[in-house]
Amino acid sequence: MEDNLKLIVLDNFLEFGQKVNENLMKERKTDKSFIVKTNQVRFANGEAKFSIKETIRDKDIYILSDIGNNDLTYKIGNFTNHMSPDDHIQDIKRTISAISGHARRITLIMPLLYQSRQHRRKGRESLDCAVMLQEMINIGVDEIITFDAHDPDVQNAIPNHAFSNFFTTSTMIKEFIKKEKIHPKDLIIVSPDTGAMDRARYFSDTFSLDNGIGLFYKRRDFSKVVNGKNPIIDHIYIGPDPKNKTAIIVDDMISSGDSIIDVAKQLKEKGIKNTYFFTTYALFTNGIDMFKEAHVKSKFKKLYTTNLSYINSEYLKEPWIEQVDCSDYVTRIISTLNNKKSIEPLLNEKPITKQEGKWRQI
């Protein structure tokens, strides 16, 4: 029987999509690619179109897109534009338009959720993430899959449709345990702000830690706005004594890095032994010079992140960046859904326990 599973991998996620495709081919013992042949065209005035080059009728389609890939460019006359998240969203909509009415089911895999930080309204302002989710459903998407959403409650914008938010925690921790030799009693999880506390608790539970969770409270100057944000006046630490401990500071994304580096600096002043950064998305919006300097000054040891969104290849040469491959995890999600099995085990993976002072992976 011919496999009904098909992948549409947009140009912004080609390398990752090819890894998922290879995993699926190996799993299903076939030499036939699951990637649909497509054509993305950009015209001289900046407009674009998307076309399908093979049949997708009655197929189970999985669209893979990284809206954070700012390395792709296009020409408008003599000007070169780098693609923004807004450009990538338009390409997703073009893709859905091309296959709607023909595919049996459409699942959108968007690891970095579009406008995830604009997830709730404060006063008269746009509510971009919720509007995007509704728009995707309205034009034909059956299910939306994302990873480590800034606020998973944004799924309430589409209460009658499938929305799954997966965490990369177990995948990243497995890699961490392979590469770092740290005794469980020496480790504490630190949340850089109140918004990351749920994430910190999830890490602590996955690690089966008894040492507690540290929290930094951000005191902001609400009378000013700098680069779209109220500047941070101070970080106030609440939690167990970090002296001689190893800290993992966890967050969904690192943007400029100012805040997390300041947290690492304060931990060092409190006697921390080593600090690791864990983030699903390392955006590096202001480059990595600040991180280079902080690493030289031993404010942190390593930054663990994923390949679920674009990182400049030059940055990945830095010895303090550990990029964890999540393509196998995404493959398992796709295969589980396609086989109509429960994804609950994949949503709640907790593979770490302690045994006689050592980590044990189950």
N, C-alpha and C positions, 0 to 999 in steps of 0.2 A: 504494500500500500504506500502511495506517495505521501511524504511528510507534508502536512499543511502549514508548517511553521515557516515564516519568512521575516527577514530583517530588512529594514530600510535604514541605512546608516548615512546620516547627513555629513557633508564635507567637514563640519566642525568637530567630528568625533570618529574620524576614519580609523586611526590606529587602534583605538579601544574597540571599535566595532569589529575590526578584523580579528582581534583576539577572541572576542565572544563567538564569532563565526567559526574559528578554528576549534574552539572548545566544543561547540555544538556538533561539528562534523566528527570529532573524535568520539564524543559521547554516543552519537547515534550511528557510528560506524558507516559513514558515507563519505565519498569523495566529492559530493555535490555541494556547492556553496549554498548557504541560506540567504545570502545578500541579494536583494533585488537590484537589477540593473536600472539605474536612473540617470537623469541628466539635469543638472542645475545650471541654468543660463543666466548671465547678468548682461543687460544691455548697456549701451554707452551712456544713457541718461540716469543709470542707477537702478532702474526697474529690473525685475527678475521674473523667471518662471521656472516651474518644476514639472518634469514629465517622467512617466514610468515606461520602461522599455521592455517589459515582459508582463505576462498576465499575473494578476494577484487575486483573481476572482475566487471567492470563498476561502481565502487564506487567512490565517491567524497572524496579523501583522504587528511587529514590534518596531517602533520608530525610536532610534537612538540619537539624541542631540545634546551637545554641550553648549549651552547659551553663554558660557563664560569664556569661550575661545575668542580672544581679541587679536589673534595672530593672522586671521584671514583678512584679506583686503579686496577691494574692488574699485574700479575706476569710474569717475564721473567726469567726463571730458578730460582735462589735464590733471585733475586732482585725484589723489589716492586716499580712500577712506578705509579705516579699520572697522571691521564689523563689530557692532555693539550687540548687547542682549536684545534690543528692539529689532535689529536686523535678523537675528537668529529666530526670533519668535515669528516673524513674517515668513521665513522659510519653512518653519514647522507648519504654519497654516496653509501654505501653498502645497506642501506634501499631503496634508490631510484632504485638501480639496481635490487633489489628483486621484486619490484612492477611495474616497467616500462613495458608498453605494455599490462598491465592487468587493471590497474586503469583507470577510465574515466578521472579523473583530479587530479593532484598532487599539493598541496599547501604546501610550506615549511614555518613554523612559527618559526623563529629564532630571539627571542627578542633582545638578545645581538648579534649584527651583527659581524660576523667573521672579524677580522683585520680592524675594522671600522676606527681606527686611521691611518691606512696605506691606505688612500683613494685617495691620489694624489701623483704624482711622483715629487721629487726634485732631479734632477740629475740622475745618473745611479743607480737606486734602484728598488726593486720589487714593484709591484702595486697589493698587495695581495687581497684586498677587491674586486676590479673590476674583477680580474681573477677568484675568487671564484664564483661571481655572474654569470659570463659567463659559468663557468663549470657546475653550477647547472642547468642552462637552457639547456645546451647541452646534459645533461644526462637524461632529462625528466621532470624537474619541470616546471609547468605552471605559478605559481605565487609565489612570495616571499614576506613575511610579516615580518616586523621588527618594533622595537619601539625605538624612540628617537635616530636615527642614528647619529653618530658623524658629518657626512656631508651627508644630504639626496641627494645631487647632484651626489653621487656615482651611483645612479640609471641610470645615462646616459650611464653606461657601458653596459646596456641591454635595449636600447631605444625602442625595438619592443616587449617588454614583460612586464607583470604586476609586479610592485614593489610598495608596499604600506608601508609608514612610519607613524606609529601612535604615538601619544604623550600621556603620562600618566598624563599630567598636571591636567585635570579636576578631574580625579580619586583621585589624591593626594591632591588636594585643598579641595575636599569635606571632606576628612578625617581630614585635617588640621583644617577646620572650626568647625568640630565636637569637636575636642579636645583642641583647643586653643581659648582663648577669646581675640581677638585683634581688635581694632577699625580701620576701613579703613584708616583714616587720619594718623595713626601712622605707616603705613606699606610702605616700599620701597623694590623694587626688585634690586638685585645687581648681575651683571655679573662679574665673577672672571677674565675674560680675554675677548679680542675682539672676539674670536671664539664663545663665548656663548651669544653674544648680541641678535641674533635672538630668542634664547630660552628665554632670559630675557624679550624681548618684548612680546612674546607669553604669558608668565606668567602675565605680567602687563595688557595685554588686557583681559585675562581670569578673572583676579581679578577686572577689570574695575577701575584701579587705575589712579589717577591724579597727583601722587606725583613724577613722573619721574623715571628714571632708573639710578642707579649708575654703573660705570664701573671701573674696575682695569686694567690698562695697564701693561703687564709684560715686564720688561726690562731684557733681557737675555745676558749671556756671550757666544757669538758664537765662541769663541776661544777654548772652552772646551766642552767635552761630558761626562756626568756622568749618568750611568745607562741608556744609550741610548738617553739622553736628554741634551739640553743646559741648564745649571743651571740658575735659576732666580736670578738676582742681586737685583731687587727692584720691588715693586708693586706701581704704581702711580694711585691715585684715581681721577676720574672725575665724577661729578654729583651733585645732591642735597645734602644739609647739612644733614648728618645722625644723628646729635645730638638728643638724646631722641627719636629716631625712633626705630622701629623693622625691622630688615633686613631679607630678604630671599635671600640667595645666591644660585643660580641655576646653575647646570651643568648636562651634560648627564651622566658622570661617575666620581667617585672618585677613584683614583688608590692608591697611597701611602698616600695622604692627606696633604702633605707638603704645597702645594700651597693654598688650600682652608682654612687651619688653619691659615696661615700667613695673608690672607685676613681678616679673622675674628678678628685676633689680631689687625690689623690696624684699623678696624672699631671700635673696643672697645676703642682704643686710641683716636678716633675722637668723642667719646661720645655716641656711639650707646647704646640703652637700652638692646635689646636682639637680638640674631642672630640665625637663623635657616638655616640648610643646606637642600637643596632639590636636590636629585640626583636619576635618574632612576636606576643606577647600582652602588652599593657600593662594590667595589672590595676588598678593604682593603689589598692590595698586601704586605704591610709591617706590617700587624696586626693592632690592635686597641689601643695599648698603647699610641700612640701620641694623639689619640682622647680622651682617658680617662683623660690624663693629661690636655688637653685643656678644657674639660668639668669641671673638678675640679676647674680650674682657671677662670671659667665662661666666656670663650671666645665664647662659643656657648651654646644654650639651648638644642636643639634636632636636630637629623638628620633624615629626612624623606626619605625613599627609598622604593623600590618595591620588590616583590617576583618573578620578571621576570628573575632573575639570582641568583645563589647560594650564600648564606651567611652562614658562620659557625654558627651552632645552639647555641654555647656558646656565640658568639657575640650578638645574638638576646636577650640574657638575660639582656643586659645592659639597664638601664632605659631611656637612651637618644636616643636609636634607636627605631624609629617607622616604622615598615614594613607594607606597604599598599598592600593589596591583590588585584591583577589585574586579577584574574581568571574570574570574571564576565564580565569584559571588553573584554577579549579574546573570551569568549563564545559568546558574542553578535556579535563579528566580524565574527566568524566561521558560526554562524547561519544565519547572513545576507548574506554572500557570498553563502552559500549553498542554500538559498532561492532565489538567483539571484536578490537581491535587491541592491540598491545603498548604498555604504559605506561612501558616502560623509558626512552625518550627524555625523558619528562616527569619521571621520578624523578631524572634526572641532567643536568638543564639546566645548562650552563656557557657562557653567551653572551658572556663578556667576554674580550678579549685586549688586549695592549698593542701600540701601533704608534707609533713615534717619539714616545714620551713622552705619548701620548694614549690614551684608552680607545676601543675599537672594539667595537660590539655586532654579534654574528653572528646 
